């Protein structure tokens, strides 16, 4: 299979994984915020549910580590892309390179020489 096609498929999967982790981390943030509000609304003692809060915070910390690892993997894959002769190829669809409303296509574009 053509290296560009393989890189495109891999990039699409990476972008999907990065987005899934970010969405999960955002959902965890919402859960973390909701837990003390629920306790206050229910008018129960501060210790009620603390173990659950601890577990959710531990899970969120784990997700932050997963996110860091994916960012590192992204950089390593970018280096690998250069090593296989695709230095001038930009994988479109992730990061701050595209506008937020731009759909992620995972398509390759040739970078014009400066």
C-alpha positions as CSV (number, residue, x, y, z in Angstrom):
1,X,0.0,0.0,0.0
2,X,1.2,3.5,-0.8
3,X,2.9,5.2,2.2
4,X,0.8,8.3,1.8
5,X,-2.4,6.3,2.1
6,X,-1.1,4.4,5.1
7,X,-0.1,7.8,6.7
8,X,-3.6,9.2,6.0
9,X,-5.3,6.2,7.6
10,X,-3.1,6.3,10.6
11,X,-3.6,10.1,11.0
12,X,-7.3,9.7,10.8
13,X,-7.2,7.2,13.6
14,X,-4.9,9.4,15.7
15,X,-7.2,12.4,15.3
16,X,-10.2,10.3,16.3
17,X,-8.4,9.0,19.4
18,X,-7.3,12.6,20.4
19,X,-10.8,13.9,20.0
20,X,-12.3,11.0,22.0
21,X,-9.9,11.6,24.8
22,X,-10.6,15.4,24.8
23,X,-14.4,14.7,24.8
24,X,-14.0,12.3,27.6
25,X,-11.9,14.7,29.6
26,X,-14.5,17.4,29.1
27,X,-17.3,15.0,30.3
28,X,-15.2,14.2,33.3
29,X,-14.9,17.9,34.1
30,X,-18.7,18.2,34.0
31,X,-19.1,15.2,36.3
32,X,-16.5,16.6,38.7
33,X,-18.4,19.9,38.8
34,X,-21.7,18.2,39.3
35,X,-20.7,16.1,42.2
36,X,-20.3,18.8,44.9
37,X,-23.4,20.6,43.5
38,X,-25.4,17.5,43.9
39,X,-24.2,17.1,47.5
40,X,-25.2,20.7,48.3
41,X,-28.6,20.4,46.7
42,X,-29.3,17.1,48.6
43,X,-28.1,18.8,51.8
44,X,-26.0,15.9,52.9
45,X,-22.7,15.9,54.9
46,X,-19.5,16.8,53.1
47,X,-18.2,13.3,53.7
48,X,-21.0,11.6,51.8
49,X,-19.8,10.6,48.4
50,X,-16.2,11.7,49.0
51,X,-14.9,8.2,48.0
52,X,-16.7,8.6,44.7
53,X,-15.2,12.1,44.2
54,X,-11.8,10.6,44.9
55,X,-12.3,7.9,42.3
56,X,-13.5,10.3,39.7
57,X,-10.6,12.6,40.3
58,X,-8.2,9.7,40.0
59,X,-9.8,8.8,36.7
60,X,-9.5,12.3,35.4
61,X,-5.8,12.3,36.4
62,X,-5.4,9.1,34.4
63,X,-7.1,10.7,31.4
64,X,-4.7,13.7,31.6
65,X,-1.8,11.2,31.4
66,X,-3.4,9.5,28.4
67,X,-3.8,12.9,26.7
68,X,-0.1,13.6,27.4
69,X,0.9,10.3,25.9
70,X,-1.2,10.8,22.8
71,X,0.4,14.2,22.3
72,X,3.9,12.6,22.5
73,X,2.8,9.9,20.1
74,X,1.5,12.6,17.7
75,X,5.0,14.1,17.7
76,X,6.7,10.8,17.3
77,X,4.4,9.9,14.4
78,X,5.2,13.3,12.8
79,X,8.9,12.5,13.0
80,X,8.3,9.0,11.5
81,X,6.4,10.7,8.7
82,X,9.5,12.7,7.9
83,X,11.7,9.6,8.1
84,X,9.6,7.8,5.4
85,X,9.9,10.6,2.9
86,X,6.6,12.5,3.6
87,X,8.2,15.6,5.1
88,X,6.4,17.9,2.7
89,X,3.0,16.2,3.3
90,X,0.7,17.8,5.8
91,X,-2.0,15.7,7.4
92,X,-5.1,17.9,7.6
93,X,-7.6,17.4,10.4
94,X,-6.1,18.0,13.7
95,X,-4.8,20.7,16.1
96,X,-4.8,24.4,15.7
97,X,-3.9,24.3,12.1
98,X,-7.6,24.3,10.9
99,X,-10.5,26.4,11.9
100,X,-12.9,24.9,14.4
101,X,-15.7,24.7,12.0
102,X,-13.6,23.0,9.3
103,X,-14.5,19.3,9.1
104,X,-11.7,16.8,9.8
105,X,-11.1,14.9,6.6
106,X,-7.7,13.3,7.3
107,X,-6.8,14.1,3.7
108,X,-3.2,14.8,2.7
109,X,-2.1,18.1,1.2
110,X,1.2,18.9,-0.3
111,X,3.0,21.8,1.4
112,X,4.2,24.4,-1.0
113,X,7.9,25.1,-0.9
114,X,8.8,28.5,0.6
